[in-house]
Amino acid sequence: MADEMVKRAQRFVNTTYNNGATLGISKLAENGKTGWPTMYALTRALQYEMGIKALSNAFGPTTLATIAEKYGKLDEKTIPSANFCRIIQAALYCKGYDGGDIDGKYNDRVKASVAKLHKNMGVDGTYPGSSLWPKVVKGLFNMDAYVTISGGSDTIRTIQQWLNGKYILRKDYYAIPCDGHHSRDVAKSMLLAIQYELGMADGVANGAFGPGTRSGLKSHTLSVGSTGVWAKLFTGAMILNKRKVSFGNFTPEVKTGVEKFQSFSKLKVTGLGDFQTWASLLVSYGDQSRKGTACDGVTMITPARAAALKSAGYKYVGRYLYNPDPNPSGDLKEKQIQPGELATIKKAGLRCFPIFQTWSRSADYFSYNQGTGDAFRAIEWARVHGFKPGTIIYFAVDYDAMDGEVTEYVIPHFRGVMRTIGENSGYGVGVYGPRNVCQRVADAGYSATSFVSDMSSGFSGNLGYPLPTNWAFDQIATISVGSGDGKIEIDNNIASGRDTGQGDFDAGTSLSGADRDLDKKAYRDAMLKDVQNYLTSIGVPETGGDEWNDKDWATLGGVSTTKAFDMVLSADWLFTSLARQLKLRKALIQAPVLWELRKLNPGDAAADELVKKGVKDDSSTGWGQIFAWVTIAARNYCMQQKIINGAPLTSADTRAVWKKLNEDETYNIRSVAYLTIYNAHQLGIARPSLTTSPADTQALLARYNGTGADAKQYGRELMGLYKVLENYNALSRGK
């Protein structure tokens, strides 16, 4: 919602600093909405007014020191100019406080707001009155909130205010938000507070969980009856980890909460605020000397290494299903499960949990389609290695995903993973990643268990977040075990018992002869030319056609041969995945989809509109121009045959199925594949395979269009298209 005074603040910046390009101040949108662009512009304007030459968006040490050296504190006596005051007034409005009339006067309204800001920050005891001290100014020129905001906890806000009030005068401590939410800044401030209480000097205390902090905490075990600062720090840490205790003294209630936390985190249950409990509350990896019973690594488990792991007390080994690097070397040469390795793991009495990772190290990797493709590949490799149904596969998010990225990229990705794993296998979905990623994927219903990358304690997705509620494995340290031939480097993991991996394996399947993704660089242009030549030869030109008035073709949404071809190639990953999953030739799915896209006509669009308006119940729709009733029959048949999973569909599902077919091309293409299998059943011929005869292939293509003479003609025409597509698919297979 726009705020008129924020809009005035933005207008002030634009009119006063109209040479902003020189100052690095971009022209602000005068929309009345506070955001970082506005705060950055105000920060630069403040620096400019103080005579700082090198302006910056950051309110850093130079800005802070300049305020302290030039003015000591800011008030009606020290503020040097009207514009300087207007900047302060504008910043107050951007933070939700009354800044007066933005008239350059540090008046009673401004003073009252500053006093209120001090109280909200928790520093009113340290900074009484209405003067702005340097660290408070720094807190004014950022996006931190000092009141409880949406979903925040008043108790956490009390802790934040207490920390600010007690430690704001320490050199390296800056005001943290008092918004009721745990965060990276709050986590660091807790560590700084502990270091200060341990007696560390300014410049030594750094907010890191180093050897001095670890050593000091070992002599500060708390129990029922403990009071004072240490009890507040401990109970504060418990609350920040979402434990329901009271902030303050170590009471019997706190002891009960500690016991529950220790049990959940797989610590020794003592009811004491001991070192391991402190460590698990303060940093994601906790006490890294803890002995785990699970591990993961990129090194093959040989008999000697298996014996070393077993001797060291390990029970569960995480190994990678797949290595996307076709020519791995060095430490990654054995990243993928090696032939015979699972038999070695089984013989040693160990169990294995599989991990799937490709190049998942940035936000732009993740999407619904990528998740779908990853799931198909994970299913394929899990079966190759012999993992049985019921196995949980951990899909990796191996980077520091910001919360907004989790929403925009990671959650849709796992929706694709979950849908595919659920529909096309008997496996379960796990997630490997930082705490926030794991919890949010679990909360969305897209994972059964979490494998937490807690070694990355600096990740924003670990700082300020508790262990996920469904954690199975907690990765805390890289260590070596064994010696000689048995020596192996592993990541040491704590196991919760929610997933115990697999201790027995099937023989495994073969990928021999399966289709591969088309080598587009090598074959795209030649393949398109052959498709165009073939379609032209049977009366289907590049554009237009029998169903079209050529003048209306483009405006009515006609699809050219080239566009239809490129649409099919854009989904080549899905055609390949389905073909490999169902063990049939992908040209059998591609041919009808390419044909139907190219043959789209005004009647198809009109029929779709009638369904959308509720005039009709069904129409052939989407990429494959497939009816909902046919899709329901095909999917139900495939469910009955245990080819896919799901709840049986009925006529009551027609509208929902049609909507998916119309709006979701992945659902549409998958349904085309399932219909191909169902059509074999209707024809009374063998299920399509990698060796289906030309006669059966043509019969299946014809059945896609129904029965009768027109369907036979359809089959003959599509058989020629099938041959063109299969020719290039075969080349990509290396045949």
Steps between C-alpha positions, in 0.01 A plus 500: 500500500640839404587749774464866407787609727734236355403635159595848621831363626569350156405826332739687733788277389413537132468880512789575738753264348398535135862452400461161661676318217820678601444394860395148406145577615250354257173683443249344735155382404268727696268217598480547875652157567812461710767274355874464469528746206352774720721411800810487278417841354453649848828344617687656207331834560606490867860418401496786251378747761780390735763560232591136438650479152460132417126443536363151556172319551649350814478676835850382583785589737580828324144628525474391864836652594424829322182549703688426822799724417309797356191510717522245782125468488229654283238739637375855457837634621734292282318438171692719254236589240133490415554239227693284747197517730263427212694181428449391863131589481462307172672195651265511800198487270654211306530311830139573594559790739378860495769713338317830525441698183837417339569867547854486638392553861598261781180582685298333776338257258840382383628477857202292607559263209868462586412419861248243373762352268740463796233319699410270212868418448538424870773766544299766685683416821835552331396795284231687695348808341457608143852525359603261224824315579710356215395137541135600518544703180646190335191305607277773362647478149425133429194280451504345849175524693489578873142391556359149475409432140285237333540160663755631748530403865473762775727284714770498232459877471562528875822302458608723212431815702687358798806424288498849349461670836771300669767496231446804274802680653740221402707600199399225257140462611238676289126522554322192373139498381235468768239348273434173680685288244824305536758584234867499406558829685329372813704179494825694472394738777434206732853377443643848554307526826638166619853607407458827690380309805801270469715810535616540142615851416368714216683396185538144634132419523390439141174303506668180381476167682875463536724314747486775765122501498481121508746481788318767697158340463630172641533672837149650490268204547160608627241313701177560689553807719747676269420870465649820362647581160606145416152365570353772279742420219421128523122537518520759222685247282236239579219735397684596180506127420119493536500334841210599722671622817493830690772758448696546821595252771577128459182355648361144511295600195824586319652167601206317342544705183872423497435126530261515204750699294781259584286201406392662171860594412636158601713642780553328832187578702623667819259788553806721545617800303824317421751566225345276234162660559647852485677407176188358334304810597759747370639356174353264244773236526501500883782309667697365206673243716172308536520145375254434219355173378442621144734638238512601136779543251627493145730200545415141409432272795746211457503200734788656698324836528172333592680315781654828620162673503337210682780496758457876554134450587339607174175340386377712208691618194379766259612450140423678174272341240651688211792719396407750226865542405562255213875501567546526877850517640683539828290488815175482299595199291312269737218741590235282335421160651741257338426149368490250786514772766152445641574129536808595703292731720244225557762236578660727761165541676473867404202675343492757218291812441518643144568864408417663167696807396590655166594871474267628772714787627301810401138613497462499123555122491174435681157489334196277475622348173853447635357328804292277274805411291718441806239271649478289184879469492519416870236227458693361208834488682347370822366206300830451319675468837226277640338716766169352608165680521473690827849647468517873572709689242657828619489774237767762554471877541871557542522877536394778736146554374342823619145469628355676194691258275354207691153635424563584135727216392552219751138432601378469136801275432400263778139509388628352172716250687219386729244471221733289287634279778144447622353422159783302348668305779471349845778718638477781754630857480759646733673836478867578562572863579510777760252499786258754355487322165436166669227634727322693229501206258367280780232755593391509135445123517774419248740298717479218751835562668791744493877460469628827647818668373584638844876515438429819302435698819541834322212433261215742560271197471671348805561810711192577701311181415444192719550144387218398263224306668547202266879482505649158434870579460691800636832564325742655752867443408742359243728239655714199405459151640703184457857453387688348211267357235208568732560873540214712373394864526133544588252757618404399853123504549275464799207267429154556647360159407229643272670335202721194529587467133501165323688184590384277215495570129352367179717384212453830319381591153681583177487820294622324188327621184300773674444835332712798592451874480531616141838644405343827393824663396576217261153414371244776559525673162519183291216342696277805451569501126406132472182558702406795276571301183295206618201706612507702178501176302169398660338839456594673826696818413713707736202721582126496444319199363160359412330614821617858469422814314862594430438867577375408847765240573746714699243711685302195611802335663606256232809293579757464222693180445812670634324624813336163565835328451677738739226459759552125490877545524455732800340205679750244370612439859146390588450282192834334576415452867163344424644275232773374734256461788243311291761320290364603161619713210451870560409565135178311580408784738660781300328427169137556609594804710693665215218421257227633727691821572554561129136422417343727764214695343232755595253222580734367771524840666122550476433162660738584787317828559167318523643273770643797690158667491326184619306449177681171431640246744801390296708561190827381354748748643862590565814394322375150427138604430378237741155468659458485877283187480768322299767614745295367791467161332870486408624604842264260677623214283863585575418515871335158482809363330720661770681703235418821686365580845200705601138499605255370236331774299127523428275709280477746789868579433440597136512875557817485714675266256405718203639808674832324559515382139427852380738689728786263583695366204690253719174342616377497141812333359505244780139419422587449133760244608254317725238505224748328268526212747123490546451493124713185478259340746201617293657357184586172670869530412811491716585801713731732303869435560841576356440234235139560399448402136426759230152352452415531869652848514276614214198337663572687825537830317172440319318411822603837644241651262232241568381230261383478141635621167601845622697347784680266260592795281622681813715199587656488153582870507643489851705191422702703252551773762594236757774369268651846459504559875624152583785536250649790695417349837694193393796717399493660845497153656819429313352239270 
